[in-house]
Amino acid sequence: MSVKPSRLDRLLRPLHRWVWANASRRGHKLLRFAQTEEDGGRDLARAAELTPDPLLRRLFLRHAQDEQRHAELFRLRGREILRWIRRASPMLGMYVQAFEANWFAPGERGLDDLRVERGKEDSLLAFLHLSEKAAAGRFAIYQQVLREDPATRGVFGEILQDEAFHMSYTRYQLSRVSPDRHRLRLWQARFVRIWRAYLRIAVALAGLLGSAMLLVQYFVLLPPFAWMAKRSARKEGQVWFPKSAPTSLRRQY
């Protein structure tokens, strides 16, 4: 099953190339991807424990093992890149970390929002299918823009094979578990993903606006008050005079 990047990712190919061109950013992003895959693997293992369907249990366990293996691949490659940076430039490798641009080039973001609940295999499968499909498209575009890093490109190529299987089995099992409502479950999962994406954007925007307001207060509003306080202090003059030290140790004053 071939995986193709989405139209939006193809349009943003120059931006993806810029994101992955920086070696420090590349290494840290791979480590972040490893953490996401690891967390998703734990959630899938929990889903395997909860489902009463024996076939889904085996598939979820296989999926969890794949996610754990992906985490190891990402972690190993990310550490290799960061070690290379430290050897090439020890001072820069120790103190400089590039902006990761997670909004422009996320990993398997859907697994961050995975919710495992008993008795809702169809909703879980729909959410997994859309998450794996989105992740596979992003990994495909990352593989294309990493022509100058064959090792990292090979990691994405190996993981893409598993992502294609995850897309396929979740779609087929959703049709099996919920033959009459599988399309509805997919639309519901799309709405949930859009809503959570909106919440992430709202939180990020609120953080930016809060930081901007603090900067405005510090550099625009506080200086006039500080200037007026200093001017008022100069006009009042000295209003407190220290007492001289006592001349005798036998009395207080």
Stockholm file with secondary structure:
# STOCKHOLM 1.0

chainA/1-253         MSVKPSRLDRLLRPLHRWVWANASRRGHKLLRFAQTEEDGGRDLARAAELTPDPLLRRLFLRHAQDEQRHAELFRLRGREILRWIRRASPMLGMYVQAFEANWFAPGERGLDDLRVERGKEDSLLAFLHLSEKAAAGRFAIYQQVLREDPATRGVFGEILQDEAFHMSYTRYQLSRVSPDRHRLRLWQARFVRIWRAYLRIAVALAGLLGSAMLLVQYFVLLPPFAWMAKRSARKEGQVWFPKSAPTSLRRQY
#=GR chainA/1-253 SS CCCCCCHHHHHTHHHHHHHHHSHHHHHHHHHHHHHHHHHHHHHHHHHHHHCCCHHHHHHHHHHHHHHHHHHHHHHHHHHHHHHHHHHHCHHHHHHCCCCCCTTTSCCSGGGGGCCCCTTCHHHHHHHHHHHHHHHHHHHHHHHHHCTTCHHHHHHHHHHHHHHHHHHHHHHHHHHHHCTTTHHHHHHHHHHHHHHHHHHHHHHHHHHHHHHHHHHHIIIIIHHHHHHHHHHHHHHHCCCCCCCCCCSCTTSCC
#=GC SS_cons         CCCCCCHHHHHTHHHHHHHHHSHHHHHHHHHHHHHHHHHHHHHHHHHHHHCCCHHHHHHHHHHHHHHHHHHHHHHHHHHHHHHHHHHHCHHHHHHCCCCCCTTTSCCSGGGGGCCCCTTCHHHHHHHHHHHHHHHHHHHHHHHHHCTTCHHHHHHHHHHHHHHHHHHHHHHHHHHHHCTTTHHHHHHHHHHHHHHHHHHHHHHHHHHHHHHHHHHHIIIIIHHHHHHHHHHHHHHHCCCCCCCCCCSCTTSCC
//
